Amino acid sequence: MKEKLISFHIDRWEGYVLKERLKLIKGSLKEWHQSDTQNLEAKFIKAKDRLSSLDVKSEEEELEDEEMEELHSFLVVVLSLSKLHYGMQWQKSSLNWLKEGDPNTQKFHACMSSRKRKNNIISILVNDPRRRELIE
């Protein structure tokens, strides 16, 4: 990404250059997003299929060095794709929660406020049991 930013050469005043670079970065990020995260499910299934075929082959016979490297690389790919998928699902659920809200939110806050009032320390006894000092 840094190379891409350097490759954006624009000659004008600095505000215009910044605006144009940000526009070009936005386009590059969209391209990256489409190539990297679109059809995530198909990439995940393809990687898992190749991983399982290598696993079956390893049970039948010993794998060559290239196949072992491929097996390890597909393990990494499957793990990274599953993490990416999990992160995207988490973000989507957070967005849904923010849009739709939670029907118990008002009740939750009322319970927590009540609990806070109940657990509030009003005074502490210091050395002399007959004397109380207030904490502010």
ZIHU-V110154 format. One record per residue. N is the residue number from 1. RES is the residue in three letters. PSI is psi in whole degrees, 0 to 359 (none if undefined). NEAR is the number of other ideal C-beta (glycine too) atoms within 12 Angstrom. D_CENTER is the distance of its C-alpha to the mean C-alpha in Angstrom with 2 decimals. Layout:
BEGIN
n=N res=RES psi=PSI near=NEAR d_center=D_CENTER
n=N res=RES psi=PSI near=NEAR d_center=D_CENTER
END
This chain:
BEGIN
n=1 res=MET psi=324 near=13 d_center=19.56
n=2 res=LYS psi=321 near=9 d_center=21.92
n=3 res=GLU psi=322 near=8 d_center=24.81
n=4 res=LYS psi=318 near=17 d_center=24.12
n=5 res=LEU psi=318 near=18 d_center=24.25
n=6 res=ILE psi=326 near=12 d_center=27.49
n=7 res=SER psi=343 near=13 d_center=28.93
n=8 res=PHE psi=100 near=22 d_center=28.84
n=9 res=HIS psi=118 near=12 d_center=32.32
n=10 res=ILE psi=132 near=19 d_center=33.64
n=11 res=ASP psi=108 near=9 d_center=36.89
n=12 res=ARG psi=195 near=12 d_center=37.37
n=13 res=TRP psi=157 near=10 d_center=36.93
n=14 res=GLU psi=322 near=11 d_center=33.70
n=15 res=GLY psi=318 near=11 d_center=32.28
n=16 res=TYR psi=318 near=13 d_center=32.78
n=17 res=VAL psi=315 near=17 d_center=31.31
n=18 res=LEU psi=314 near=16 d_center=28.11
n=19 res=LYS psi=315 near=16 d_center=27.89
n=20 res=GLU psi=320 near=20 d_center=28.55
n=21 res=ARG psi=317 near=22 d_center=26.11
n=22 res=LEU psi=322 near=17 d_center=23.29
n=23 res=LYS psi=317 near=16 d_center=24.49
n=24 res=LEU psi=322 near=22 d_center=24.54
n=25 res=ILE psi=319 near=21 d_center=21.05
n=26 res=LYS psi=315 near=16 d_center=19.81
n=27 res=GLY psi=318 near=16 d_center=21.73
n=28 res=SER psi=320 near=22 d_center=20.44
n=29 res=LEU psi=322 near=18 d_center=16.76
n=30 res=LYS psi=316 near=15 d_center=17.78
n=31 res=GLU psi=315 near=16 d_center=19.60
n=32 res=TRP psi=317 near=15 d_center=16.78
n=33 res=HIS psi=316 near=16 d_center=14.44
n=34 res=GLN psi=321 near=13 d_center=17.38
n=35 res=SER psi=329 near=13 d_center=18.27
n=36 res=ASP psi=323 near=17 d_center=14.95
n=37 res=THR psi=346 near=22 d_center=13.15
n=38 res=GLN psi=142 near=15 d_center=16.31
n=39 res=ASN psi=42 near=15 d_center=18.00
n=40 res=LEU psi=320 near=26 d_center=15.18
n=41 res=GLU psi=317 near=17 d_center=17.17
n=42 res=ALA psi=320 near=14 d_center=20.31
n=43 res=LYS psi=319 near=23 d_center=18.89
n=44 res=PHE psi=315 near=25 d_center=17.62
n=45 res=ILE psi=317 near=18 d_center=21.08
n=46 res=LYS psi=315 near=18 d_center=22.93
n=47 res=ALA psi=319 near=28 d_center=21.34
n=48 res=LYS psi=321 near=22 d_center=22.01
n=49 res=ASP psi=314 near=17 d_center=25.54
n=50 res=ARG psi=321 near=22 d_center=26.31
n=51 res=LEU psi=316 near=27 d_center=25.04
n=52 res=SER psi=324 near=18 d_center=27.26
n=53 res=SER psi=320 near=19 d_center=30.19
n=54 res=LEU psi=325 near=27 d_center=30.02
n=55 res=ASP psi=317 near=21 d_center=29.83
n=56 res=VAL psi=318 near=15 d_center=32.91
n=57 res=LYS psi=324 near=18 d_center=34.69
n=58 res=SER psi=333 near=18 d_center=34.08
n=59 res=GLU psi=329 near=11 d_center=35.75
n=60 res=GLU psi=319 near=10 d_center=38.74
n=61 res=GLU psi=168 near=10 d_center=39.26
n=62 res=GLU psi=137 near=10 d_center=37.96
n=63 res=LEU psi=149 near=19 d_center=35.36
n=64 res=GLU psi=168 near=13 d_center=36.17
n=65 res=ASP psi=318 near=10 d_center=34.26
n=66 res=GLU psi=320 near=11 d_center=32.56
n=67 res=GLU psi=325 near=21 d_center=31.49
n=68 res=MET psi=318 near=17 d_center=30.16
n=69 res=GLU psi=319 near=14 d_center=28.05
n=70 res=GLU psi=320 near=22 d_center=26.86
n=71 res=LEU psi=313 near=25 d_center=26.09
n=72 res=HIS psi=320 near=19 d_center=23.98
n=73 res=SER psi=323 near=18 d_center=22.17
n=74 res=PHE psi=329 near=26 d_center=21.45
n=75 res=LEU psi=317 near=21 d_center=20.13
n=76 res=VAL psi=318 near=16 d_center=17.59
n=77 res=VAL psi=314 near=24 d_center=16.85
n=78 res=VAL psi=318 near=27 d_center=16.52
n=79 res=LEU psi=314 near=18 d_center=14.18
n=80 res=SER psi=322 near=20 d_center=11.83
n=81 res=LEU psi=322 near=27 d_center=12.17
n=82 res=SER psi=323 near=22 d_center=11.59
n=83 res=LYS psi=318 near=16 d_center=8.28
n=84 res=LEU psi=316 near=23 d_center=7.34
n=85 res=HIS psi=316 near=24 d_center=9.16
n=86 res=TYR psi=315 near=16 d_center=7.74
n=87 res=GLY psi=319 near=16 d_center=4.14
n=88 res=MET psi=319 near=21 d_center=6.63
n=89 res=GLN psi=321 near=16 d_center=8.96
n=90 res=TRP psi=316 near=14 d_center=7.29
n=91 res=GLN psi=319 near=15 d_center=7.00
n=92 res=LYS psi=318 near=14 d_center=10.48
n=93 res=SER psi=323 near=14 d_center=11.82
n=94 res=SER psi=318 near=14 d_center=11.06
n=95 res=LEU psi=317 near=13 d_center=12.82
n=96 res=ASN psi=318 near=13 d_center=15.54
n=97 res=TRP psi=319 near=15 d_center=16.10
n=98 res=LEU psi=321 near=12 d_center=16.51
n=99 res=LYS psi=310 near=10 d_center=18.84
n=100 res=GLU psi=335 near=11 d_center=20.84
n=101 res=GLY psi=183 near=12 d_center=20.80
n=102 res=ASP psi=126 near=14 d_center=21.95
n=103 res=PRO psi=340 near=9 d_center=25.70
n=104 res=ASN psi=7 near=12 d_center=26.00
n=105 res=THR psi=313 near=14 d_center=24.57
n=106 res=GLN psi=316 near=12 d_center=28.11
n=107 res=LYS psi=318 near=12 d_center=29.44
n=108 res=PHE psi=311 near=14 d_center=26.62
n=109 res=HIS psi=324 near=13 d_center=27.27
n=110 res=ALA psi=317 near=13 d_center=31.01
n=111 res=CYS psi=317 near=14 d_center=30.76
n=112 res=MET psi=322 near=15 d_center=28.75
n=113 res=SER psi=318 near=14 d_center=31.25
n=114 res=SER psi=316 near=13 d_center=34.10
n=115 res=ARG psi=320 near=12 d_center=32.75
n=116 res=LYS psi=317 near=12 d_center=32.28
n=117 res=ARG psi=319 near=12 d_center=35.88
n=118 res=LYS psi=323 near=11 d_center=37.16
n=119 res=ASN psi=0 near=10 d_center=35.55
n=120 res=ASN psi=134 near=11 d_center=36.64
n=121 res=ILE psi=120 near=14 d_center=39.12
n=122 res=ILE psi=319 near=13 d_center=42.12
n=123 res=SER psi=162 near=12 d_center=44.37
n=124 res=ILE psi=136 near=14 d_center=44.83
n=125 res=LEU psi=132 near=14 d_center=48.14
n=126 res=VAL psi=115 near=12 d_center=49.04
n=127 res=ASN psi=302 near=9 d_center=51.88
n=128 res=ASP psi=117 near=9 d_center=54.43
n=129 res=PRO psi=341 near=8 d_center=53.79
n=130 res=ARG psi=346 near=8 d_center=55.91
n=131 res=ARG psi=134 near=11 d_center=53.93
n=132 res=ARG psi=138 near=14 d_center=50.51
n=133 res=GLU psi=136 near=14 d_center=48.35
n=134 res=LEU psi=141 near=11 d_center=45.86
n=135 res=ILE psi=130 near=11 d_center=42.40
n=136 res=GLU psi=none near=7 d_center=41.22
END
